[in-house]
Amino acid sequence: WNSESQCVMKKCATHRDEKDCNHDDNCHWNTDSSPSVCLQKHCSKYTVQDSCQADGENCRWTGNQCVELKCSDMTDGCDCKAIDRCTWNAKRTLCLEGAYGGCPAMDVAVVFDGSGSMSQTFGRHPHGFYAMVEQLRDWVKTLPLSNEKAGSDLQTEGIRVGFIQFSAPKSAIRAP
């Protein structure tokens, strides 16, 4: 309901799939529920600079819009340390998400089922493979990736992630 007591559709609710949702700068594909839905980004609700800046740990004013404040956008150690969810890595002079900022260099391998069972219902999600990929993709976005290719020694701090699909011989399904 809006201020005139009219029923209106929520912003971003018209996007029915991830591609359309993520092409709208004010929306993001949320995988916290199942099936996933398109929601308005937290900071895009602010249309006035003062309101945006008042939400200083989450948002910043850029140009003429309010956008999400990402730890990786910070270039100064003091600014980075002022945000609870961020960690300053002095060695790399980078501001990283706090959950992984202190991790040493590492490779992570994720092994998942590639049999027909992955096309079945997965909890409340109608397709297991989609549910798993959505969750893994959102998790990888939070990691301080090294951006180094597989097959070489990990030279810098950060994380490399590999995905391995397995199944019985000649029974693997292809990713949808």
C-alpha positions in Angstrom: 0.0 0.0 0.0 1.3 3.4 -0.8 0.7 6.8 1.0 -2.6 7.2 -1.0 -3.9 3.8 0.3 -3.5 2.3 -3.1 -2.2 -1.2 -3.7 1.0 -1.0 -5.8 3.4 -3.7 -6.9 6.7 -3.7 -5.0 9.7 -2.4 -7.0 11.6 -5.2 -8.7 8.7 -7.7 -8.3 8.0 -7.5 -12.1 11.3 -9.3 -12.8 10.6 -13.0 -13.0 14.1 -14.3 -13.5 17.7 -13.7 -12.3 18.9 -12.2 -15.6 16.2 -9.5 -15.8 16.5 -8.8 -12.1 20.3 -8.3 -12.1 20.1 -6.0 -15.2 18.1 -3.5 -13.1 20.6 -1.5 -11.0 18.0 -1.1 -8.2 17.3 -4.8 -7.8 19.1 -8.0 -6.7 18.3 -11.7 -7.0 17.8 -12.9 -3.5 18.5 -16.6 -2.8 17.7 -16.5 0.9 14.2 -17.8 0.2 13.2 -20.6 -2.0 12.4 -20.2 -4.8 14.5 -17.1 -5.2 12.9 -13.7 -5.8 13.9 -10.3 -7.1 14.1 -7.6 -4.4 14.9 -4.0 -4.3 18.4 -3.2 -3.1 18.6 -1.8 0.3 20.3 1.5 -0.7 18.2 2.2 -3.8 15.3 3.2 -1.6 17.1 6.4 -0.7 16.6 9.2 -3.2 18.0 12.0 -1.1 21.8 12.3 -0.4 21.4 13.0 3.4 19.2 9.9 3.9 21.7 7.8 2.0 24.7 9.1 4.0 22.8 8.6 7.3 23.0 4.8 6.5 26.8 5.1 6.4 27.8 1.6 7.2 25.6 0.2 4.3 25.3 2.9 1.7 27.2 5.7 -0.1 26.1 8.5 -2.4 27.7 8.3 -5.9 26.7 10.7 -8.6 23.0 11.1 -8.2 22.1 7.8 -6.6 22.6 5.8 -3.4 24.5 2.6 -3.8 25.7 -0.3 -1.6 28.9 0.4 0.3 31.3 -2.5 -0.5 34.4 -3.1 1.6 36.3 -3.5 -1.7 35.5 0.1 -2.6 37.6 1.4 0.3 41.1 2.4 -0.4 42.1 3.8 3.0 42.8 1.6 6.1 41.1 4.0 8.5 37.9 4.2 6.5 37.9 0.4 6.1 38.4 -0.2 9.8 35.5 2.2 10.6 33.1 -0.3 9.1 32.5 -3.3 11.4 32.0 -5.8 8.6 35.3 -4.9 6.9 38.9 -5.9 7.5 41.9 -4.0 6.4 44.7 -6.2 4.9 47.8 -4.0 5.1 50.0 -6.5 3.2 47.8 -6.3 0.1 46.5 -2.7 0.9 42.9 -4.0 0.4 39.7 -3.7 2.3 38.0 -7.1 2.5 34.8 -8.5 3.9 35.4 -9.2 7.5 34.4 -12.9 7.4 37.3 -13.8 5.1 39.7 -10.9 5.3 42.1 -12.7 7.7 42.2 -16.0 5.8 45.5 -17.2 4.4 45.8 -18.1 0.7 43.9 -21.3 0.0 42.2 -23.4 -2.7 38.7 -24.6 -2.1 37.2 -27.5 -4.1 33.4 -28.0 -4.0 32.2 -31.4 -5.1 28.6 -31.9 -6.0 26.2 -34.6 -7.3 25.7 -34.6 -11.1 23.1 -37.4 -11.3 19.5 -37.1 -12.1 18.6 -36.5 -8.5 19.8 -32.9 -8.8 16.9 -32.1 -11.2 14.4 -33.0 -8.4 12.8 -30.7 -5.9 15.4 -29.5 -3.4 13.7 -28.4 -0.2 11.2 -25.8 -1.3 13.2 -25.1 -4.5 11.7 -26.7 -7.6 15.1 -27.7 -9.1 18.1 -28.9 -7.0 20.8 -27.9 -9.4 19.5 -24.3 -9.7 19.2 -24.1 -5.9 22.7 -25.3 -5.3 24.2 -23.0 -8.0 22.4 -20.0 -6.7 23.7 -20.5 -3.1 27.2 -21.3 -4.3 27.3 -18.2 -6.5 26.2 -15.9 -3.7 28.8 -17.5 -1.4 31.6 -17.0 -3.9 30.7 -13.3 -4.3 31.6 -12.8 -0.6 35.1 -14.4 -0.9 38.3 -12.4 -1.3 39.2 -14.2 -4.6 42.9 -14.3 -5.7 42.0 -14.0 -9.4 44.7 -16.6 -10.1 44.2 -19.4 -12.6 44.0 -23.0 -11.5 46.9 -25.3 -12.2 49.5 -22.9 -10.8 50.9 -22.3 -7.3 48.8 -19.8 -5.4 51.1 -16.8 -5.2 49.0 -14.2 -3.4 46.6 -14.1 -0.5 43.1 -14.9 -1.4 41.0 -17.9 -2.3 40.6 -19.9 -5.5 37.4 -22.0 -5.9 36.9 -25.0 -8.1 33.7 -26.9 -8.8 33.6 -30.6 -9.5 30.5 -32.4 -10.7 30.4 -36.2 -10.2 28.0 -39.1 -10.9 28.1 -42.8 -12.0 29.7 -43.5 -15.3 27.6 -42.4 -18.3 24.8 -41.1 -16.1 25.8 -37.5 -15.5 23.3 -34.8 -16.4 24.4 -31.6 -18.0 24.1 -28.3 -16.3 20.8 -26.7 -17.3 
